[in-house]
Amino acid sequence: MPASLLRQIPIFSELPDDLLARVAERLVQRRVPAGTVLFTTGEESRGLYLVESGRVRVYRVSPDGREQVLHIEGPGRPVAELPLFDGGPYPASAVTIEDSVLLFLPRPEFEQLYRTYPDVAHAIIRGLGRRLRHLVQLTETLAFRDVAARLAMLLAGYADRTGVPTTEGVELALGRTQEELALEIGAARESVSRALKQLQRKGLIESAGRDRLRIPSVERLRTFAAPGERARD
């Protein structure tokens, strides 16, 4: 299972089978209940977490106590890659939001891998680049005052990273409640509910089953979110 899971994770997906097996041998499985804090902002990095099942919320807390969700990671996603490279502390906090099974790669094992096998370092650098693009998009969404535009940009980013192309557009397993979406874009849940309906009325998103969305055109969705192009009901 660990090797097949690693194949789903962008930072390891391009590694050859023999090298992937070496990474899998170093993983430690941990079962943790919902509400478990994995680490907090400022703590020294201990290693890399990979989500086998369940979900993890990564967030920061402002001085006045407000929480800003940076991302929610589900199965096949890594958590806390950056500190492993720059040697700094965790830049955010992470907590499981449901019972989860995590795979943990201790920092010394990780460092040995990328120093010994350059392909590991190259793959992870590409993964970090994708994460940086996501954070740039998140900054853009928070700059929008219109909730529908923030949500459109967020969904377009999800589609780019995890969407599955079909003949009718891109299908997306959302894996998030409206409350969680609201936290990610700094809005109220009721506002997110209205924004989803607005995007559906405009034909920018469609229901594709339980917790799944179909986006007929990601470019149209992104254009709607652009500051000079935002359409209103």
LUMGULUM-471119 format. One record per atom (N, C-alpha, C): residue number from 1; residue in three letters; atom name; x, y, z. Coordinates in steps of 0.1 Angstrom, whole numbers. Layout:
N
{NUM; Ala; CA; {X; Y; Z}} ...
This chain:
233
{1; Met; N; {8; -12; 0}} {1; Met; CA; {0; 0; 0}} {1; Met; C; {8; 13; 0}} {2; Pro; N; {19; 14; 9}} {2; Pro; CA; {26; 27; 9}} {2; Pro; C; {32; 30; -5}} {3; Ala; N; {37; 21; -13}} {3; Ala; CA; {43; 24; -26}} {3; Ala; C; {32; 29; -35}} {4; Ser; N; {21; 22; -35}} {4; Ser; CA; {10; 27; -44}} {4; Ser; C; {5; 40; -40}} {5; Leu; N; {5; 43; -27}} {5; Leu; CA; {1; 56; -23}} {5; Leu; C; {11; 67; -27}} {6; Leu; N; {23; 64; -26}} {6; Leu; CA; {34; 73; -30}} {6; Leu; C; {33; 77; -45}} {7; Arg; N; {28; 67; -53}} {7; Arg; CA; {27; 70; -67}} {7; Arg; C; {16; 80; -70}} {8; Gln; N; {7; 82; -60}} {8; Gln; CA; {-4; 92; -62}} {8; Gln; C; {1; 106; -58}} {9; Ile; N; {12; 107; -51}} {9; Ile; CA; {17; 120; -45}} {9; Ile; C; {26; 127; -55}} {10; Pro; N; {23; 139; -59}} {10; Pro; CA; {30; 146; -69}} {10; Pro; C; {45; 146; -67}} {11; Ile; N; {50; 148; -55}} {11; Ile; CA; {64; 149; -53}} {11; Ile; C; {72; 136; -54}} {12; Phe; N; {64; 124; -55}} {12; Phe; CA; {71; 111; -57}} {12; Phe; C; {66; 104; -69}} {13; Ser; N; {56; 110; -76}} {13; Ser; CA; {49; 102; -87}} {13; Ser; C; {58; 99; -99}} {14; Glu; N; {69; 106; -101}} {14; Glu; CA; {77; 104; -113}} {14; Glu; C; {89; 95; -110}} {15; Leu; N; {90; 90; -97}} {15; Leu; CA; {102; 82; -94}} {15; Leu; C; {101; 68; -100}} {16; Pro; N; {112; 62; -103}} {16; Pro; CA; {111; 48; -108}} {16; Pro; C; {107; 39; -97}} {17; Asp; N; {102; 27; -101}} {17; Asp; CA; {96; 18; -91}} {17; Asp; C; {106; 14; -80}} {18; Asp; N; {119; 11; -84}} {18; Asp; CA; {129; 7; -74}} {18; Asp; C; {131; 18; -63}} {19; Leu; N; {132; 30; -68}} {19; Leu; CA; {134; 41; -59}} {19; Leu; C; {122; 44; -50}} {20; Leu; N; {110; 42; -56}} {20; Leu; CA; {98; 44; -49}} {20; Leu; C; {97; 34; -37}} {21; Ala; N; {101; 22; -40}} {21; Ala; CA; {101; 11; -30}} {21; Ala; C; {111; 15; -18}} {22; Arg; N; {122; 21; -21}} {22; Arg; CA; {132; 25; -11}} {22; Arg; C; {125; 36; -2}} {23; Val; N; {118; 45; -8}} {23; Val; CA; {111; 55; 0}} {23; Val; C; {100; 49; 9}} {24; Ala; N; {93; 39; 3}} {24; Ala; CA; {82; 32; 11}} {24; Ala; C; {87; 25; 23}} {25; Glu; N; {99; 19; 22}} {25; Glu; CA; {105; 12; 33}} {25; Glu; C; {108; 20; 45}} {26; Arg; N; {109; 33; 43}} {26; Arg; CA; {113; 42; 54}} {26; Arg; C; {101; 49; 60}} {27; Leu; N; {89; 46; 56}} {27; Leu; CA; {77; 52; 61}} {27; Leu; C; {72; 45; 74}} {28; Val; N; {67; 53; 83}} {28; Val; CA; {61; 48; 95}} {28; Val; C; {46; 51; 95}} {29; Gln; N; {38; 41; 97}} {29; Gln; CA; {23; 43; 97}} {29; Gln; C; {18; 47; 111}} {30; Arg; N; {10; 58; 111}} {30; Arg; CA; {4; 62; 124}} {30; Arg; C; {-11; 64; 122}} {31; Arg; N; {-19; 58; 131}} {31; Arg; CA; {-33; 60; 132}} {31; Arg; C; {-36; 71; 142}} {32; Val; N; {-43; 81; 138}} {32; Val; CA; {-46; 92; 148}} {32; Val; C; {-61; 96; 147}} {33; Pro; N; {-67; 99; 158}} {33; Pro; CA; {-81; 103; 159}} {33; Pro; C; {-83; 117; 154}} {34; Ala; N; {-95; 120; 151}} {34; Ala; CA; {-99; 134; 147}} {34; Ala; C; {-95; 144; 158}} {35; Gly; N; {-90; 156; 155}} {35; Gly; CA; {-87; 166; 165}} {35; Gly; C; {-73; 165; 170}} {36; Thr; N; {-64; 156; 164}} {36; Thr; CA; {-51; 155; 168}} {36; Thr; C; {-42; 166; 161}} {37; Val; N; {-35; 173; 169}} {37; Val; CA; {-26; 184; 164}} {37; Val; C; {-13; 177; 160}} {38; Leu; N; {-10; 178; 147}} {38; Leu; CA; {3; 172; 142}} {38; Leu; C; {15; 181; 145}} {39; Phe; N; {13; 193; 144}} {39; Phe; CA; {23; 203; 147}} {39; Phe; C; {17; 217; 147}} {40; Thr; N; {24; 226; 153}} {40; Thr; CA; {19; 240; 154}} {40; Thr; C; {30; 250; 148}} {41; Thr; N; {25; 261; 144}} {41; Thr; CA; {34; 272; 138}} {41; Thr; C; {46; 274; 147}} {42; Gly; N; {58; 274; 142}} {42; Gly; CA; {70; 277; 149}} {42; Gly; C; {77; 265; 155}} {43; Glu; N; {70; 253; 155}} {43; Glu; CA; {77; 241; 160}} {43; Glu; C; {88; 236; 150}} {44; Glu; N; {98; 230; 155}} {44; Glu; CA; {109; 224; 147}} {44; Glu; C; {103; 213; 139}} {45; Ser; N; {106; 212; 126}} {45; Ser; CA; {101; 202; 117}} {45; Ser; C; {107; 188; 121}} {46; Arg; N; {99; 178; 122}} {46; Arg; CA; {103; 165; 126}} {46; Arg; C; {103; 155; 114}} {47; Gly; N; {96; 159; 103}} {47; Gly; CA; {95; 150; 92}} {47; Gly; C; {83; 153; 83}} {48; Leu; N; {81; 145; 73}} {48; Leu; CA; {71; 147; 63}} {48; Leu; C; {59; 137; 66}} {49; Tyr; N; {47; 143; 66}} {49; Tyr; CA; {35; 135; 67}} {49; Tyr; C; {28; 133; 54}} {50; Leu; N; {23; 121; 52}} {50; Leu; CA; {15; 117; 40}} {50; Leu; C; {2; 112; 44}} {51; Val; N; {-9; 116; 38}} {51; Val; CA; {-22; 112; 42}} {51; Val; C; {-26; 99; 35}} {52; Glu; N; {-28; 88; 42}} {52; Glu; CA; {-32; 76; 36}} {52; Glu; C; {-47; 76; 36}} {53; Ser; N; {-54; 80; 47}} {53; Ser; CA; {-68; 81; 47}} {53; Ser; C; {-72; 92; 57}} {54; Gly; N; {-83; 98; 56}} {54; Gly; CA; {-87; 109; 65}} {54; Gly; C; {-84; 122; 58}} {55; Arg; N; {-84; 133; 67}} {55; Arg; CA; {-81; 146; 62}} {55; Arg; C; {-74; 154; 72}} {56; Val; N; {-66; 163; 68}} {56; Val; CA; {-58; 172; 76}} {56; Val; C; {-60; 187; 72}} {57; Arg; N; {-63; 195; 82}} {57; Arg; CA; {-64; 209; 80}} {57; Arg; C; {-51; 217; 83}} {58; Val; N; {-46; 224; 74}} {58; Val; CA; {-34; 232; 76}} {58; Val; C; {-38; 247; 77}} {59; Tyr; N; {-34; 254; 87}} {59; Tyr; CA; {-39; 267; 89}} {59; Tyr; C; {-30; 276; 97}} {60; Arg; N; {-32; 289; 97}} {60; Arg; CA; {-25; 298; 106}} {60; Arg; C; {-36; 306; 114}} {61; Val; N; {-31; 311; 125}} {61; Val; CA; {-40; 318; 134}} {61; Val; C; {-34; 332; 136}} {62; Ser; N; {-43; 343; 133}} {62; Ser; CA; {-38; 357; 134}} {62; Ser; C; {-37; 361; 149}} {63; Pro; N; {-30; 372; 151}} {63; Pro; CA; {-28; 376; 165}} {63; Pro; C; {-41; 378; 172}} {64; Asp; N; {-52; 382; 165}} {64; Asp; CA; {-65; 384; 172}} {64; Asp; C; {-73; 371; 173}} {65; Gly; N; {-67; 359; 169}} {65; Gly; CA; {-73; 346; 171}} {65; Gly; C; {-81; 341; 159}} {66; Arg; N; {-81; 348; 148}} {66; Arg; CA; {-89; 343; 137}} {66; Arg; C; {-80; 333; 129}} {67; Glu; N; {-87; 322; 125}} {67; Glu; CA; {-81; 311; 118}} {67; Glu; C; {-82; 313; 103}} {68; Gln; N; {-71; 312; 95}} {68; Gln; CA; {-71; 311; 81}} {68; Gln; C; {-67; 298; 76}} {69; Val; N; {-75; 291; 69}} {69; Val; CA; {-72; 277; 64}} {69; Val; C; {-64; 279; 51}} {70; Leu; N; {-52; 273; 51}} {70; Leu; CA; {-43; 274; 39}} {70; Leu; C; {-47; 263; 29}} {71; His; N; {-49; 251; 34}} {71; His; CA; {-54; 240; 25}} {71; His; C; {-59; 229; 34}} {72; Ile; N; {-66; 220; 28}} {72; Ile; CA; {-71; 208; 35}} {72; Ile; C; {-66; 196; 26}} {73; Glu; N; {-58; 187; 33}} {73; Glu; CA; {-52; 176; 25}} {73; Glu; C; {-59; 163; 28}} {74; Gly; N; {-62; 156; 18}} {74; Gly; CA; {-68; 143; 19}} {74; Gly; C; {-59; 132; 14}} {75; Pro; N; {-65; 120; 12}} {75; Pro; CA; {-56; 108; 8}} {75; Pro; C; {-48; 111; -4}} {76; Gly; N; {-35; 107; -3}} {76; Gly; CA; {-26; 109; -14}} {76; Gly; C; {-19; 122; -14}} {77; Arg; N; {-20; 130; -3}} {77; Arg; CA; {-14; 143; -3}} {77; Arg; C; {-4; 144; 8}} {78; Pro; N; {7; 152; 6}} {78; Pro; CA; {17; 154; 16}} {78; Pro; C; {14; 166; 25}} {79; Val; N; {20; 166; 36}} {79; Val; CA; {18; 177; 46}} {79; Val; C; {31; 182; 51}} {80; Ala; N; {34; 195; 50}} {80; Ala; CA; {46; 201; 56}} {80; Ala; C; {59; 197; 49}} {81; Glu; N; {60; 199; 36}} {81; Glu; CA; {73; 196; 29}} {81; Glu; C; {83; 207; 31}} {82; Leu; N; {79; 220; 31}} {82; Leu; CA; {88; 231; 30}} {82; Leu; C; {99; 231; 41}} {83; Pro; N; {96; 229; 54}} {83; Pro; CA; {106; 230; 64}} {83; Pro; C; {117; 219; 62}} {84; Leu; N; {114; 208; 55}} {84; Leu; CA; {124; 198; 53}} {84; Leu; C; {136; 203; 44}} {85; Phe; N; {133; 214; 36}} {85; Phe; CA; {143; 219; 27}} {85; Phe; C; {150; 231; 32}} {86; Asp; N; {143; 240; 39}} {86; Asp; CA; {149; 253; 43}} {86; Asp; C; {154; 252; 57}} {87; Gly; N; {151; 241; 64}} {87; Gly; CA; {157; 240; 78}} {87; Gly; C; {149; 248; 88}} {88; Gly; N; {139; 255; 84}} {88; Gly; CA; {132; 263; 94}} {88; Gly; C; {121; 256; 101}} {89; Pro; N; {113; 263; 109}} {89; Pro; CA; {102; 257; 117}} {89; Pro; C; {90; 255; 108}} {90; Tyr; N; {80; 248; 113}} {90; Tyr; CA; {67; 247; 105}} {90; Tyr; C; {61; 261; 104}} {91; Pro; N; {57; 265; 92}} {91; Pro; CA; {52; 279; 89}} {91; Pro; C; {37; 279; 92}} {92; Ala; N; {31; 268; 96}} {92; Ala; CA; {16; 268; 98}} {92; Ala; C; {14; 256; 108}} {93; Ser; N; {1; 255; 112}} {93; Ser; CA; {-3; 244; 121}} {93; Ser; C; {-11; 234; 113}} {94; Ala; N; {-12; 222; 118}} {94; Ala; CA; {-19; 211; 112}} {94; Ala; C; {-27; 203; 122}} {95; Val; N; {-39; 199; 119}} {95; Val; CA; {-48; 191; 128}} {95; Val; C; {-56; 182; 119}} {96; Thr; N; {-58; 169; 124}} {96; Thr; CA; {-67; 160; 117}} {96; Thr; C; {-81; 164; 119}} {97; Ile; N; {-89; 164; 109}} {97; Ile; CA; {-103; 168; 110}} {97; Ile; C; {-113; 156; 110}} {98; Glu; N; {-107; 144; 108}} {98; Glu; CA; {-114; 132; 110}} {98; Glu; C; {-104; 121; 113}} {99; Asp; N; {-108; 109; 118}} {99; Asp; CA; {-99; 98; 121}} {99; Asp; C; {-91; 96; 108}} {100; Ser; N; {-78; 95; 110}} {100; Ser; CA; {-69; 94; 98}} {100; Ser; C; {-58; 84; 100}} {101; Val; N; {-53; 79; 89}} {101; Val; CA; {-41; 71; 89}} {101; Val; C; {-30; 79; 81}} {102; Leu; N; {-19; 81; 88}} {102; Leu; CA; {-9; 89; 82}} {102; Leu; C; {4; 81; 81}} {103; Leu; N; {12; 84; 70}} {103; Leu; CA; {25; 78; 69}} {103; Leu; C; {35; 89; 72}} {104; Phe; N; {45; 86; 80}} {104; Phe; CA; {54; 96; 84}} {104; Phe; C; {68; 92; 80}} {105; Leu; N; {75; 102; 73}} {105; Leu; CA; {89; 100; 69}} {105; Leu; C; {98; 109; 78}} {106; Pro; N; {105; 103; 88}} {106; Pro; CA; {114; 111; 96}} {106; Pro; C; {123; 120; 89}} {107; Arg; N; {126; 131; 94}} {107; Arg; CA; {135; 141; 87}} {107; Arg; C; {149; 135; 83}} {108; Pro; N; {156; 128; 93}} {108; Pro; CA; {169; 122; 89}} {108; Pro; C; {168; 113; 77}} {109; Glu; N; {157; 105; 76}} {109; Glu; CA; {155; 95; 65}} {109; Glu; C; {153; 103; 52}} {110; Phe; N; {145; 114; 53}} {110; Phe; CA; {142; 122; 42}} {110; Phe; C; {154; 128; 36}} {111; Glu; N; {163; 134; 45}} {111; Glu; CA; {175; 140; 40}} {111; Glu; C; {184; 131; 34}} {112; Gln; N; {185; 119; 39}} {112; Gln; CA; {194; 108; 33}} {112; Gln; C; {189; 105; 19}} {113; Leu; N; {176; 104; 18}} {113; Leu; CA; {170; 101; 5}} {113; Leu; C; {174; 111; -6}} {114; Tyr; N; {171; 124; -3}} {114; Tyr; CA; {173; 133; -14}} {114; Tyr; C; {188; 136; -16}} {115; Arg; N; {196; 134; -6}} {115; Arg; CA; {211; 135; -8}} {115; Arg; C; {217; 124; -16}} {116; Thr; N; {211; 112; -14}} {116; Thr; CA; {216; 100; -21}} {116; Thr; C; {210; 99; -35}} {117; Tyr; N; {197; 102; -37}} {117; Tyr; CA; {191; 101; -50}} {117; Tyr; C; {186; 114; -55}} {118; Pro; N; {193; 120; -64}} {118; Pro; CA; {189; 133; -69}} {118; Pro; C; {175; 134; -75}} {119; Asp; N; {170; 123; -80}} {119; Asp; CA; {156; 122; -86}} {119; Asp; C; {146; 126; -75}} {120; Val; N; {148; 122; -63}} {120; Val; CA; {139; 125; -52}} {120; Val; C; {139; 140; -50}} {121; Ala; N; {150; 147; -49}} {121; Ala; CA; {151; 161; -47}} {121; Ala; C; {144; 169; -59}} {122; His; N; {147; 164; -71}} {122; His; CA; {141; 171; -83}} {122; His; C; {126; 170; -82}} {123; Ala; N; {120; 158; -79}} {123; Ala; CA; {106; 156; -79}} {123; Ala; C; {100; 165; -68}} {124; Ile; N; {106; 166; -56}} {124; Ile; CA; {101; 174; -45}} {124; Ile; C; {101; 189; -48}} {125; Ile; N; {112; 193; -55}} {125; Ile; CA; {113; 207; -59}} {125; Ile; C; {101; 211; -68}} {126; Arg; N; {98; 202; -77}} {126; Arg; CA; {86; 205; -86}} {126; Arg; C; {74; 205; -78}} {127; Gly; N; {72; 196; -69}} {127; Gly; CA; {60; 196; -60}} {127; Gly; C; {59; 209; -52}} {128; Leu; N; {70; 214; -47}} {128; Leu; CA; {70; 227; -40}} {128; Leu; C; {67; 238; -49}} {129; Gly; N; {71; 238; -61}} {129; Gly; CA; {67; 248; -70}} {129; Gly; C; {52; 249; -72}} {130; Arg; N; {46; 237; -73}} {130; Arg; CA; {31; 237; -75}} {130; Arg; C; {24; 242; -62}} {131; Arg; N; {30; 239; -50}} {131; Arg; CA; {24; 244; -38}} {131; Arg; C; {25; 259; -37}} {132; Leu; N; {37; 264; -42}} {132; Leu; CA; {38; 279; -42}} {132; Leu; C; {28; 286; -51}} {133; Arg; N; {26; 280; -62}} {133; Arg; CA; {15; 285; -71}} {133; Arg; C; {2; 285; -64}} {134; His; N; {-1; 275; -57}} {134; His; CA; {-14; 274; -49}} {134; His; C; {-15; 285; -39}} {135; Leu; N; {-4; 288; -32}} {135; Leu; CA; {-4; 298; -22}} {135; Leu; C; {-5; 312; -28}} {136; Val; N; {1; 314; -40}} {136; Val; CA; {-1; 327; -47}} {136; Val; C; {-16; 329; -51}} {137; Gln; N; {-22; 318; -56}} {137; Gln; CA; {-36; 318; -59}} {137; Gln; C; {-45; 321; -47}} {138; Leu; N; {-41; 315; -35}} {138; Leu; CA; {-48; 318; -23}} {138; Leu; C; {-48; 333; -19}} {139; Thr; N; {-36; 339; -21}} {139; Thr; CA; {-34; 353; -18}} {139; Thr; C; {-44; 361; -27}} {140; Glu; N; {-44; 357; -40}} {140; Glu; CA; {-53; 364; -49}} {140; Glu; C; {-68; 363; -45}} {141; Thr; N; {-72; 351; -41}} {141; Thr; CA; {-86; 349; -37}} {141; Thr; C; {-90; 358; -25}} {142; Leu; N; {-80; 359; -16}} {142; Leu; CA; {-83; 367; -4}} {142; Leu; C; {-84; 382; -7}} {143; Ala; N; {-78; 386; -18}} {143; Ala; CA; {-78; 400; -22}} {143; Ala; C; {-92; 404; -28}} {144; Phe; N; {-99; 394; -33}} {144; Phe; CA; {-112; 397; -39}} {144; Phe; C; {-123; 399; -28}} {145; Arg; N; {-131; 409; -30}} {145; Arg; CA; {-142; 412; -20}} {145; Arg; C; {-154; 404; -23}} {146; Asp; N; {-156; 400; -35}} {146; Asp; CA; {-167; 392; -40}} {146; Asp; C; {-165; 378; -37}} {147; Val; N; {-174; 372; -29}} {147; Val; CA; {-173; 358; -24}} {147; Val; C; {-173; 348; -36}} {148; Ala; N; {-182; 351; -46}} {148; Ala; CA; {-183; 342; -57}} {148; Ala; C; {-170; 342; -65}} {149; Ala; N; {-164; 353; -66}} {149; Ala; CA; {-151; 354; -73}} {149; Ala; C; {-140; 346; -66}} {150; Arg; N; {-140; 348; -52}} {150; Arg; CA; {-130; 340; -44}} {150; Arg; C; {-132; 326; -46}} {151; Leu; N; {-145; 321; -46}} {151; Leu; CA; {-148; 307; -47}} {151; Leu; C; {-144; 302; -61}} {152; Ala; N; {-147; 310; -71}} {152; Ala; CA; {-144; 306; -85}} {152; Ala; C; {-129; 303; -86}} {153; Met; N; {-121; 313; -81}} {153; Met; CA; {-106; 311; -82}} {153; Met; C; {-101; 299; -74}} {154; Leu; N; {-107; 297; -62}} {154; Leu; CA; {-103; 285; -54}} {154; Leu; C; {-106; 272; -62}} {155; Leu; N; {-118; 271; -67}} {155; Leu; CA; {-122; 259; -75}} {155; Leu; C; {-114; 257; -87}} {156; Ala; N; {-110; 268; -94}} {156; Ala; CA; {-102; 267; -106}} {156; Ala; C; {-88; 261; -102}} {157; Gly; N; {-83; 266; -90}} {157; Gly; CA; {-70; 260; -85}} {157; Gly; C; {-71; 246; -82}} {158; Tyr; N; {-82; 241; -75}} {158; Tyr; CA; {-84; 227; -72}} {158; Tyr; C; {-84; 219; -85}} {159; Ala; N; {-91; 225; -95}} {159; Ala; CA; {-93; 217; -108}} {159; Ala; C; {-79; 215; -115}} {160; Asp; N; {-71; 226; -114}} {160; Asp; CA; {-57; 225; -120}} {160; Asp; C; {-49; 214; -113}} {161; Arg; N; {-50; 212; -100}} {161; Arg; CA; {-42; 203; -92}} {161; Arg; C; {-47; 189; -92}} {162; Thr; N; {-60; 188; -90}} {162; Thr; CA; {-65; 174; -88}} {162; Thr; C; {-77; 170; -97}} {163; Gly; N; {-81; 179; -106}} {163; Gly; CA; {-92; 176; -115}} {163; Gly; C; {-89; 165; -125}} {164; Val; N; {-100; 159; -129}} {164; Val; CA; {-99; 148; -139}} {164; Val; C; {-106; 152; -152}} {165; Pro; N; {-98; 154; -163}} {165; Pro; CA; {-104; 158; -175}} {165; Pro; C; {-114; 148; -181}} {166; Thr; N; {-125; 153; -186}} {166; Thr; CA; {-135; 144; -192}} {166; Thr; C; {-140; 151; -205}} {167; Thr; N; {-148; 144; -212}} {167; Thr; CA; {-154; 150; -225}} {167; Thr; C; {-163; 162; -222}} {168; Glu; N; {-167; 163; -209}} {168; Glu; CA; {-177; 174; -206}} {168; Glu; C; {-170; 185; -197}} {169; Gly; N; {-157; 184; -196}} {169; Gly; CA; {-150; 194; -188}} {169; Gly; C; {-140; 188; -178}} {170; Val; N; {-140; 192; -166}} {170; Val; CA; {-131; 187; -156}} {170; Val; C; {-139; 183; -144}} {171; Glu; N; {-138; 171; -139}} {171; Glu; CA; {-145; 166; -127}} {171; Glu; C; {-136; 167; -115}} {172; Leu; N; {-142; 171; -104}} {172; Leu; CA; {-134; 174; -92}} {172; Leu; C; {-141; 168; -80}} {173; Ala; N; {-134; 160; -73}} {173; Ala; CA; {-138; 155; -60}} {173; Ala; C; {-136; 165; -49}} {174; Leu; N; {-146; 172; -45}} {174; Leu; CA; {-144; 184; -36}} {174; Leu; C; {-138; 180; -23}} {175; Gly; N; {-144; 170; -16}} {175; Gly; CA; {-139; 165; -3}} {175; Gly; C; {-138; 176; 8}} {176; Arg; N; {-147; 186; 7}} {176; Arg; CA; {-148; 197; 17}} {176; Arg; C; {-162; 201; 19}} {177; Thr; N; {-165; 204; 31}} {177; Thr; CA; {-178; 209; 34}} {177; Thr; C; {-179; 224; 31}} {178; Gln; N; {-191; 230; 30}} {178; Gln; CA; {-192; 244; 28}} {178; Gln; C; {-185; 252; 39}} {179; Glu; N; {-186; 247; 51}} {179; Glu; CA; {-179; 254; 62}} {179; Glu; C; {-164; 255; 60}} {180; Glu; N; {-158; 244; 55}} {180; Glu; CA; {-144; 244; 52}} {180; Glu; C; {-140; 253; 40}} {181; Leu; N; {-149; 253; 30}} {181; Leu; CA; {-146; 262; 19}} {181; Leu; C; {-147; 276; 24}} {182; Ala; N; {-156; 279; 33}} {182; Ala; CA; {-157; 293; 38}} {182; Ala; C; {-145; 297; 46}} {183; Leu; N; {-139; 288; 53}} {183; Leu; CA; {-127; 291; 61}} {183; Leu; C; {-115; 294; 51}} {184; Glu; N; {-115; 286; 40}} {184; Glu; CA; {-104; 288; 30}} {184; Glu; C; {-104; 301; 23}} {185; Ile; N; {-116; 307; 21}} {185; Ile; CA; {-117; 320; 14}} {185; Ile; C; {-121; 331; 23}} {186; Gly; N; {-122; 329; 36}} {186; Gly; CA; {-124; 340; 45}} {186; Gly; C; {-138; 345; 44}} {187; Ala; N; {-148; 336; 43}} {187; Ala; CA; {-162; 341; 42}} {187; Ala; C; {-171; 333; 51}} {188; Ala; N; {-184; 337; 52}} {188; Ala; CA; {-194; 329; 60}} {188; Ala; C; {-199; 318; 52}} {189; Arg; N; {-203; 307; 59}} {189; Arg; CA; {-208; 295; 52}} {189; Arg; C; {-220; 299; 43}} {190; Glu; N; {-229; 307; 48}} {190; Glu; CA; {-241; 311; 41}} {190; Glu; C; {-237; 318; 28}} {191; Ser; N; {-226; 326; 28}} {191; Ser; CA; {-222; 333; 16}} {191; Ser; C; {-216; 323; 6}} {192; Val; N; {-209; 313; 11}} {192; Val; CA; {-204; 302; 2}} {192; Val; C; {-216; 295; -5}} {193; Ser; N; {-226; 292; 3}} {193; Ser; CA; {-238; 285; -3}} {193; Ser; C; {-244; 293; -14}} {194; Arg; N; {-245; 306; -12}} {194; Arg; CA; {-251; 315; -22}} {194; Arg; C; {-242; 316; -34}} {195; Ala; N; {-229; 316; -32}} {195; Ala; CA; {-219; 317; -43}} {195; Ala; C; {-219; 304; -51}} {196; Leu; N; {-220; 293; -45}} {196; Leu; CA; {-221; 280; -53}} {196; Leu; C; {-234; 280; -62}} {197; Lys; N; {-245; 285; -57}} {197; Lys; CA; {-257; 286; -65}} {197; Lys; C; {-255; 296; -76}} {198; Gln; N; {-248; 307; -73}} {198; Gln; CA; {-246; 317; -84}} {198; Gln; C; {-237; 311; -95}} {199; Leu; N; {-227; 303; -91}} {199; Leu; CA; {-218; 297; -101}} {199; Leu; C; {-225; 287; -109}} {200; Gln; N; {-235; 280; -103}} {200; Gln; CA; {-243; 270; -110}} {200; Gln; C; {-252; 276; -120}} {201; Arg; N; {-259; 287; -116}} {201; Arg; CA; {-268; 294; -124}} {201; Arg; C; {-261; 299; -137}} {202; Lys; N; {-249; 303; -135}} {202; Lys; CA; {-241; 309; -147}} {202; Lys; C; {-235; 297; -155}} {203; Gly; N; {-237; 285; -151}} {203; Gly; CA; {-232; 274; -159}} {203; Gly; C; {-217; 272; -158}} {204; Leu; N; {-211; 277; -147}} {204; Leu; CA; {-197; 276; -145}} {204; Leu; C; {-193; 264; -137}} {205; Ile; N; {-202; 258; -129}} {205; Ile; CA; {-200; 246; -123}} {205; Ile; C; {-213; 238; -123}} {206; Glu; N; {-212; 224; -123}} {206; Glu; CA; {-224; 216; -123}} {206; Glu; C; {-221; 205; -112}} {207; Ser; N; {-232; 199; -107}} {207; Ser; CA; {-231; 188; -98}} {207; Ser; C; {-228; 175; -106}} {208; Ala; N; {-218; 167; -101}} {208; Ala; CA; {-215; 155; -108}} {208; Ala; C; {-216; 143; -98}} {209; Gly; N; {-225; 144; -88}} {209; Gly; CA; {-227; 134; -78}} {209; Gly; C; {-223; 139; -65}} {210; Arg; N; {-224; 130; -55}} {210; Arg; CA; {-221; 134; -41}} {210; Arg; C; {-207; 139; -40}} {211; Asp; N; {-206; 151; -34}} {211; Asp; CA; {-193; 157; -32}} {211; Asp; C; {-184; 159; -44}} {212; Arg; N; {-190; 159; -56}} {212; Arg; CA; {-183; 160; -68}} {212; Arg; C; {-188; 172; -77}} {213; Leu; N; {-180; 179; -83}} {213; Leu; CA; {-183; 190; -92}} {213; Leu; C; {-178; 187; -106}} {214; Arg; N; {-185; 192; -116}} {214; Arg; CA; {-180; 193; -129}} {214; Arg; C; {-178; 207; -133}} {215; Ile; N; {-167; 210; -139}} {215; Ile; CA; {-164; 224; -143}} {215; Ile; C; {-163; 223; -159}} {216; Pro; N; {-173; 228; -166}} {216; Pro; CA; {-173; 227; -181}} {216; Pro; C; {-161; 234; -187}} {217; Ser; N; {-157; 245; -181}} {217; Ser; CA; {-145; 252; -186}} {217; Ser; C; {-138; 259; -175}} {218; Val; N; {-126; 254; -172}} {218; Val; CA; {-118; 260; -161}} {218; Val; C; {-114; 275; -164}} {219; Glu; N; {-111; 277; -177}} {219; Glu; CA; {-108; 290; -181}} {219; Glu; C; {-119; 300; -179}} {220; Arg; N; {-131; 296; -183}} {220; Arg; CA; {-143; 305; -180}} {220; Arg; C; {-145; 308; -165}} {221; Leu; N; {-142; 298; -157}} {221; Leu; CA; {-143; 300; -143}} {221; Leu; C; {-133; 309; -138}} {222; Arg; N; {-121; 308; -143}} {222; Arg; CA; {-110; 317; -139}} {222; Arg; C; {-112; 331; -144}} {223; Thr; N; {-118; 333; -156}} {223; Thr; CA; {-121; 346; -162}} {223; Thr; C; {-132; 353; -153}} {224; Phe; N; {-142; 345; -149}} {224; Phe; CA; {-152; 351; -140}} {224; Phe; C; {-146; 356; -127}} {225; Ala; N; {-135; 350; -122}} {225; Ala; CA; {-129; 354; -110}} {225; Ala; C; {-120; 366; -111}} {226; Ala; N; {-116; 370; -124}} {226; Ala; CA; {-107; 381; -126}} {226; Ala; C; {-113; 394; -122}} {227; Pro; N; {-106; 403; -116}} {227; Pro; CA; {-111; 416; -110}} {227; Pro; C; {-119; 424; -120}} {228; Gly; N; {-114; 424; -133}} {228; Gly; CA; {-121; 433; -143}} {228; Gly; C; {-132; 426; -150}} {229; Glu; N; {-134; 413; -147}} {229; Glu; CA; {-144; 405; -155}} {229; Glu; C; {-155; 399; -146}} {230; Arg; N; {-155; 403; -134}} {230; Arg; CA; {-165; 396; -125}} {230; Arg; C; {-179; 400; -129}} {231; Ala; N; {-187; 390; -132}} {231; Ala; CA; {-201; 392; -135}} {231; Ala; C; {-209; 391; -123}} {232; Arg; N; {-220; 398; -123}} {232; Arg; CA; {-229; 398; -111}} {232; Arg; C; {-243; 395; -115}} {233; Asp; N; {-250; 389; -106}} {233; Asp; CA; {-265; 387; -108}} {233; Asp; C; {-272; 400; -108}} 
